[in-house]
Amino acid sequence: MTIQLMTDGGADIPKRIADSMDIISVPLYLHFKDQHYKAGETIDLETFHQKINETNELPRSAAPSPNDFYNAYKRIDSNTPIIMLSLSKGLSATYENARLAKNMLLEEEPNRKLEVINTKTASCGIGLLLHEAKIKMEQGHTYNQLIDHLHHRVEQTTTLFVLKTLENLVKGGRLDKVKGTIAKTLNIKVLMKASEEGTIEVADRVRGDKKSIRRFIEQIGEYTKDFENKVISMTHCNAEERATHVLEEIRKKYPFKDAYLTEMGPLIATYAGEGGLVISFLKD
């Protein structure tokens, strides 16, 4: 059976997965003072970073509307079951809008098969769940089996962040300016994680970039001891060399079976800032 996988602009999809699967992504919106964009469609990453540097302004992000999702669903053959992997409900209205669109579609076509999953993660976390879906589809999982598997994997997905700068969090209104200034003065680096509800919470505070990376890597071993059958997924904000080095250090310490490395899309990069890293893997 063919199953159509969908996601949204909160996902960062590894090239290997994107190239081997037909994944439909519904973009989120980015609003600068002078212009509005669909992330990943009407603005690419290079232009996005250039615009932030030139204007010293961060865009406001907005979820796709229910109508955006409805139109995306309608383009898929009515006999093809759909699984929509949404950006965490705890971070955006995206999930609720995807569900509203599902209800709109089912009112018209009650026989459609459409599941909207709150991934409780973002960025490479959704990329990791798409990897899981790919593996299980290749193994011949039915639609219902795949839905059950993905709901189970959502609860196992661990997503950790380390930020090189708090500049974007301050600019984006996600961190008090005074706290941001103090942290900058003291060279404090913030490590964060996705909570069980899918919100973002502070996991640790460390002084200095090297120490923060050490702690970032060390945390992995607190969530899993079984690496040989697992994949780790990483995204970076305009910092490929830094990310490659950190991923090499991770794989020296923990023998993951495979790894994905991707640049963050504009949505996640808006808050992560230059040098920010995100990793996702399955906990035991």
Secondary structure by P-SEA (a helix, b strand, c coil): cbbbbbbcccccccaaaaaacbbbbbbbbbbcccccccccccccaaaaaaaaaaccbbbbbbcccaaaaaaaaaaccccbbbbbbcccccccaaaaaaaaaaaaaaaacccbbbbbbcccccaaaaaaaaaaaaaaaaacccaaaaaaaaaaaaaabbbbbbbccaaaaaaaccccaaaaaaaaaabbbbbbbbccccbbbbccccccaaaaaaaaaaaccccccccccbbbbbbbcccaaaaaaaaaaaaaaccccbbbbbccccccccccccbbbbbbbbcc
